[in-house]
Amino acid sequence: MNKILSTVLLAFLAANLAHAQAPAAPAAATSCEARAIDKNGKPLAGAAKTSFLKKCEGNCEAKAIDKNGKPLAGAAKASFIKKCEADAAK
């Protein structure tokens, strides 16, 4: 009986630790969000920020097509968007 209780308790603790970890943030939103600063180095706010984020995220999404003209998907799309946003930051 003690063996069963200790196994259940250990499983509960392991599940609790796995649940306590924070989920990863989306890379694309974070990248554009981090670059949303004005020429004085202050973060953008309001309509200026909204416009910047739309432009930042939209341009790379539209360009994410393969050599056959089909839209990229999955890891290829994520990689392309990450590279596109990094190039736009330069």
N, CA, C and O atoms as a DFTB+ gen file, in Angstrom:
360 C
 N C O
     1  1       0.817      -1.186       0.000
     2  2       0.000       0.000       0.000
     3  2       0.871       1.264       0.000
     4  3       0.597       2.223      -0.721
     5  1       1.925       1.241       0.826
     6  2       2.822       2.395       0.876
     7  2       3.526       2.603      -0.455
     8  3       3.773       3.737      -0.865
     9  1       3.847       1.513      -1.122
    10  2       4.526       1.601      -2.415
    11  2       3.620       2.287      -3.448
    12  3       4.080       3.114      -4.235
    13  1       2.356       1.942      -3.435
    14  2       1.400       2.532      -4.370
    15  2       1.226       4.026      -4.065
    16  3       1.234       4.847      -4.983
    17  1       1.071       4.377      -2.809
    18  2       0.912       5.776      -2.429
    19  2       2.148       6.601      -2.787
    20  3       2.022       7.727      -3.270
    21  1       3.323       6.058      -2.558
    22  2       4.534       6.809      -2.887
    23  2       4.681       6.970      -4.402
    24  3       5.170       8.003      -4.860
    25  1       4.272       5.980      -5.180
    26  2       4.322       6.073      -6.638
    27  2       3.346       7.125      -7.146
    28  3       3.679       7.916      -8.029
    29  1       2.145       7.134      -6.589
    30  2       1.139       8.125      -6.984
    31  2       1.613       9.530      -6.606
    32  3       1.473      10.464      -7.395
    33  1       2.165       9.682      -5.421
    34  2       2.665      10.980      -4.978
    35  2       3.802      11.456      -5.877
    36  3       3.843      12.630      -6.246
    37  1       4.708      10.580      -6.229
    38  2       5.819      10.929      -7.110
    39  2       5.310      11.322      -8.499
    40  3       5.821      12.272      -9.092
    41  1       4.335      10.622      -9.014
    42  2       3.761      10.949     -10.317
    43  2       3.069      12.313     -10.261
    44  3       3.166      13.104     -11.199
    45  1       2.378      12.578      -9.166
    46  2       1.719      13.874      -9.003
    47  2       2.725      15.011      -8.972
    48  3       2.505      16.046      -9.602
    49  1       3.815      14.839      -8.257
    50  2       4.844      15.870      -8.185
    51  2       5.506      16.095      -9.553
    52  3       5.775      17.235      -9.932
    53  1       5.761      15.029     -10.275
    54  2       6.367      15.165     -11.601
    55  2       5.424      15.902     -12.556
    56  3       5.859      16.752     -13.333
    57  1       4.152      15.576     -12.495
    58  2       3.180      16.257     -13.354
    59  2       3.062      17.726     -12.973
    60  3       2.905      18.584     -13.842
    61  1       3.138      18.018     -11.683
    62  2       3.055      19.393     -11.214
    63  2       4.255      20.203     -11.695
    64  3       4.093      21.360     -12.084
    65  1       5.438      19.632     -11.678
    66  2       6.633      20.328     -12.163
    67  2       6.539      20.587     -13.666
    68  3       6.919      21.661     -14.132
    69  1       6.045      19.630     -14.415
    70  2       5.918      19.800     -15.861
    71  2       4.883      20.875     -16.180
    72  3       5.039      21.626     -17.142
    73  1       3.851      20.945     -15.389
    74  2       2.798      21.938     -15.610
    75  2       3.246      23.340     -15.225
    76  3       2.729      24.318     -15.766
    77  1       4.190      23.459     -14.308
    78  2       4.624      24.753     -13.804
    79  2       5.513      25.512     -14.788
    80  3       5.696      26.720     -14.640
    81  1       6.063      24.831     -15.780
    82  2       6.936      25.503     -16.738
    83  2       6.115      26.410     -17.641
    84  3       5.018      26.051     -18.066
    85  1       6.653      27.583     -17.928
    86  2       5.962      28.571     -18.760
    87  2       6.030      28.160     -20.225
    88  3       7.049      27.629     -20.666
    89  1       4.967      28.395     -20.986
    90  2       4.994      28.077     -22.415
    91  2       5.879      29.070     -23.169
    92  3       6.057      30.210     -22.741
    93  1       6.423      28.621     -24.284
    94  2       7.281      29.473     -25.094
    95  2       6.449      30.537     -25.795
    96  3       5.328      30.270     -26.229
    97  1       6.991      31.728     -25.903
    98  2       6.305      32.828     -26.581
    99  2       6.513      32.714     -28.086
   100  3       7.556      32.225     -28.522
   101  1       5.571      33.142     -28.871
   102  2       5.747      33.119     -30.308
   103  2       6.900      34.007     -30.752
   104  3       6.999      35.153     -30.311
   105  1       7.764      33.504     -31.608
   106  2       8.948      34.219     -32.014
   107  2       8.665      35.428     -32.857
   108  3       9.286      36.475     -32.672
   109  1       7.736      35.306     -33.784
   110  2       7.482      36.414     -34.695
   111  2       6.952      37.631     -33.979
   112  3       7.396      38.748     -34.248
   113  1       6.013      37.443     -33.075
   114  2       5.439      38.578     -32.365
   115  2       6.485      39.245     -31.487
   116  3       6.533      40.471     -31.395
   117  1       7.313      38.452     -30.849
   118  2       8.334      38.994     -29.977
   119  2       9.352      39.799     -30.765
   120  3       9.784      40.859     -30.313
   121  1       9.737      39.316     -31.925
   122  2      10.730      40.000     -32.734
   123  2      10.220      41.372     -33.172
   124  3      10.923      42.370     -33.014
   125  1       9.033      41.428     -33.707
   126  2       8.470      42.704     -34.150
   127  2       8.198      43.610     -32.959
   128  3       8.422      44.818     -33.027
   129  1       7.725      43.038     -31.890
   130  2       7.425      43.809     -30.689
   131  2       8.695      44.461     -30.142
   132  3       8.666      45.611     -29.704
   133  1       9.790      43.738     -30.167
   134  2      11.051      44.266     -29.645
   135  2      11.601      45.385     -30.516
   136  3      12.288      46.273     -30.011
   137  1      11.317      45.361     -31.800
   138  2      11.829      46.378     -32.711
   139  2      10.933      47.600     -32.824
   140  3      11.262      48.545     -33.542
   141  1       9.806      47.593     -32.126
   142  2       8.848      48.701     -32.221
   143  2       9.287      49.868     -31.337
   144  3       8.681      50.138     -30.300
   145  1      10.349      50.554     -31.761
   146  2      10.847      51.709     -31.024
   147  2      10.975      52.896     -31.978
   148  3      11.170      52.719     -33.180
   149  1      10.862      54.101     -31.433
   150  2      10.984      55.283     -32.291
   151  2      12.451      55.667     -32.451
   152  3      13.336      54.982     -31.939
   153  1      12.707      56.763     -33.162
   154  2      14.089      57.155     -33.443
   155  2      14.831      57.629     -32.202
   156  3      16.059      57.720     -32.217
   157  1      14.109      57.933     -31.126
   158  2      14.729      58.354     -29.873
   159  2      14.970      57.180     -28.927
   160  3      15.501      57.366     -27.832
   161  1      14.588      55.985     -29.337
   162  2      14.797      54.793     -28.518
   163  2      13.663      54.476     -27.565
   164  3      13.787      53.568     -26.742
   165  1      12.567      55.198     -27.657
   166  2      11.419      54.946     -26.783
   167  2      10.461      53.984     -27.487
   168  3      10.352      54.007     -28.713
   169  1       9.767      53.139     -26.720
   170  2       8.817      52.208     -27.343
   171  2       7.655      52.938     -28.010
   172  3       7.159      53.944     -27.503
   173  1       7.235      52.410     -29.157
   174  2       6.077      52.976     -29.846
   175  2       4.810      52.644     -29.066
   176  3       4.767      51.659     -28.329
   177  1       3.780      53.470     -29.232
   178  2       2.506      53.245     -28.549
   179  2       1.368      53.641     -29.471
   180  3       1.554      54.424     -30.403
   181  1       0.204      53.104     -29.213
   182  2      -1.007      53.474     -29.936
   183  2      -0.997      53.101     -31.401
   184  3      -0.587      52.002     -31.774
   185  1      -1.458      54.038     -32.237
   186  2      -1.600      53.782     -33.670
   187  2      -0.255      53.551     -34.348
   188  3      -0.161      52.759     -35.285
   189  1       0.778      54.232     -33.885
   190  2       2.106      54.052     -34.482
   191  2       2.600      52.622     -34.275
   192  3       3.167      52.013     -35.182
   193  1       2.379      52.098     -33.077
   194  2       2.805      50.725     -32.777
   195  2       1.990      49.720     -33.588
   196  3       2.542      48.769     -34.142
   197  1       0.695      49.932     -33.654
   198  2      -0.175      49.041     -34.414
   199  2       0.230      49.003     -35.880
   200  3       0.307      47.935     -36.486
   201  1       0.487      50.171     -36.439
   202  2       0.896      50.269     -37.838
   203  2       2.232      49.566     -38.061
   204  3       2.398      48.834     -39.037
   205  1       3.180      49.789     -37.158
   206  2       4.497      49.163     -37.287
   207  2       4.389      47.648     -37.224
   208  3       4.986      46.951     -38.045
   209  1       3.630      47.124     -36.253
   210  2       3.495      45.684     -36.095
   211  2       2.816      45.055     -37.314
   212  3       3.205      43.975     -37.758
   213  1       1.809      45.729     -37.847
   214  2       1.115      45.210     -39.034
   215  2       2.070      45.139     -40.217
   216  3       2.082      44.150     -40.949
   217  1       2.859      46.172     -40.402
   218  2       3.826      46.211     -41.495
   219  2       4.916      45.158     -41.293
   220  3       5.292      44.453     -42.230
   221  1       5.410      45.060     -40.082
   222  2       6.489      44.122     -39.767
   223  2       6.060      42.683     -40.001
   224  3       6.788      41.914     -40.628
   225  1       4.887      42.310     -39.505
   226  2       4.418      40.936     -39.619
   227  2       3.851      40.633     -41.002
   228  3       3.983      39.512     -41.493
   229  1       3.228      41.611     -41.626
   230  2       2.556      41.397     -42.901
   231  2       3.492      41.217     -44.077
   232  3       3.237      40.378     -44.941
   233  1       4.558      41.975     -44.133
   234  2       5.463      41.894     -45.269
   235  2       6.096      40.518     -45.396
   236  3       6.174      39.973     -46.497
   237  1       6.536      39.964     -44.314
   238  2       7.196      38.662     -44.367
   239  2       6.193      37.539     -44.658
   240  3       6.523      36.578     -45.353
   241  1       4.977      37.659     -44.132
   242  2       3.947      36.651     -44.404
   243  2       3.645      36.582     -45.899
   244  3       3.501      35.495     -46.458
   245  1       3.550      37.736     -46.537
   246  2       3.205      37.777     -47.962
   247  2       4.319      37.218     -48.832
   248  3       4.050      36.670     -49.900
   249  1       5.538      37.345     -48.402
   250  2       6.682      36.883     -49.185
   251  2       7.009      35.404     -48.971
   252  3       7.878      34.868     -49.659
   253  1       6.344      34.741     -48.046
   254  2       6.657      33.354     -47.696
   255  2       6.072      32.372     -48.710
   256  3       5.090      31.687     -48.423
   257  1       6.677      32.308     -49.892
   258  2       6.244      31.380     -50.936
   259  2       7.456      30.598     -51.432
   260  3       8.583      31.092     -51.396
   261  1       7.214      29.377     -51.893
   262  2       8.321      28.561     -52.398
   263  2       8.584      28.868     -53.868
   264  3       7.942      29.740     -54.454
   265  1       9.538      28.141     -54.462
   266  2       9.927      28.422     -55.845
   267  2       8.828      28.095     -56.853
   268  3       8.883      28.554     -57.994
   269  1       7.829      27.305     -56.445
   270  2       6.709      26.968     -57.324
   271  2       5.520      27.910     -57.148
   272  3       4.489      27.743     -57.799
   273  1       5.665      28.896     -56.270
   274  2       4.595      29.857     -56.047
   275  2       3.584      29.448     -54.991
   276  3       2.589      30.142     -54.783
   277  1       3.828      28.329     -54.320
   278  2       2.917      27.879     -53.274
   279  2       3.345      28.458     -51.931
   280  3       4.537      28.671     -51.709
   281  1       2.399      28.718     -51.034
   282  2       2.755      29.262     -49.718
   283  2       3.568      28.260     -48.898
   284  3       3.302      27.059     -48.932
   285  1       4.558      28.763     -48.165
   286  2       5.344      27.911     -47.274
   287  2       4.497      27.530     -46.066
   288  3       3.544      28.228     -45.722
   289  1       4.849      26.421     -45.425
   290  2       4.132      25.971     -44.246
   291  2       5.109      25.347     -43.264
   292  3       6.192      24.907     -43.649
   293  1       4.726      25.312     -42.006
   294  2       5.494      24.635     -40.976
   295  2       6.832      25.285     -40.677
   296  3       6.943      26.507     -40.577
   297  1       7.855      24.433     -40.535
   298  2       9.181      24.911     -40.159
   299  2       9.801      25.794     -41.235
   300  3      10.524      26.739     -40.918
   301  1       9.531      25.500     -42.488
   302  2      10.080      26.318     -43.577
   303  2       9.530      27.739     -43.501
   304  3      10.266      28.704     -43.703
   305  1       8.247      27.865     -43.211
   306  2       7.624      29.192     -43.099
   307  2       8.183      29.938     -41.892
   308  3       8.507      31.122     -41.984
   309  1       8.296      29.248     -40.769
   310  2       8.817      29.880     -39.556
   311  2      10.247      30.357     -39.767
   312  3      10.609      31.455     -39.347
   313  1      11.055      29.532     -40.416
   314  2      12.440      29.901     -40.692
   315  2      12.515      31.094     -41.631
   316  3      13.307      32.010     -41.413
   317  1      11.695      31.086     -42.671
   318  2      11.696      32.188     -43.626
   319  2      11.294      33.493     -42.952
   320  3      11.934      34.524     -43.162
   321  1      10.234      33.456     -42.141
   322  2       9.755      34.664     -41.482
   323  2      10.800      35.193     -40.505
   324  3      11.008      36.402     -40.408
   325  1      11.457      34.287     -39.784
   326  2      12.495      34.706     -38.848
   327  2      13.633      35.402     -39.591
   328  3      14.112      36.446     -39.148
   329  1      14.066      34.836     -40.711
   330  2      15.137      35.427     -41.499
   331  2      14.687      36.750     -42.118
   332  3      15.453      37.714     -42.139
   333  1      13.472      36.803     -42.612
   334  2      12.930      38.015     -43.230
   335  2      12.888      39.158     -42.220
   336  3      13.277      40.282     -42.539
   337  1      12.422      38.881     -41.015
   338  2      12.346      39.911     -39.990
   339  2      13.731      40.358     -39.540
   340  3      13.944      41.536     -39.252
   341  1      14.677      39.417     -39.480
   342  2      16.042      39.777     -39.103
   343  2      16.667      40.677     -40.168
   344  3      17.364      41.636     -39.838
   345  1      16.422      40.374     -41.430
   346  2      16.945      41.198     -42.526
   347  2      16.304      42.579     -42.533
   348  3      16.963      43.568     -42.856
   349  1      15.023      42.653     -42.180
   350  2      14.318      43.936     -42.158
   351  2      14.825      44.829     -41.039
   352  3      14.727      46.053     -41.128
   353  1      15.370      44.223     -39.980
   354  2      15.871      44.996     -38.849
   355  2      17.180      45.703     -39.184
   356  3      17.543      46.674     -38.521
   357  1      17.881      45.237     -40.188
   358  2      19.191      45.811     -40.538
   359  2      19.052      47.096     -41.288
   360  3      20.056      47.707     -41.657
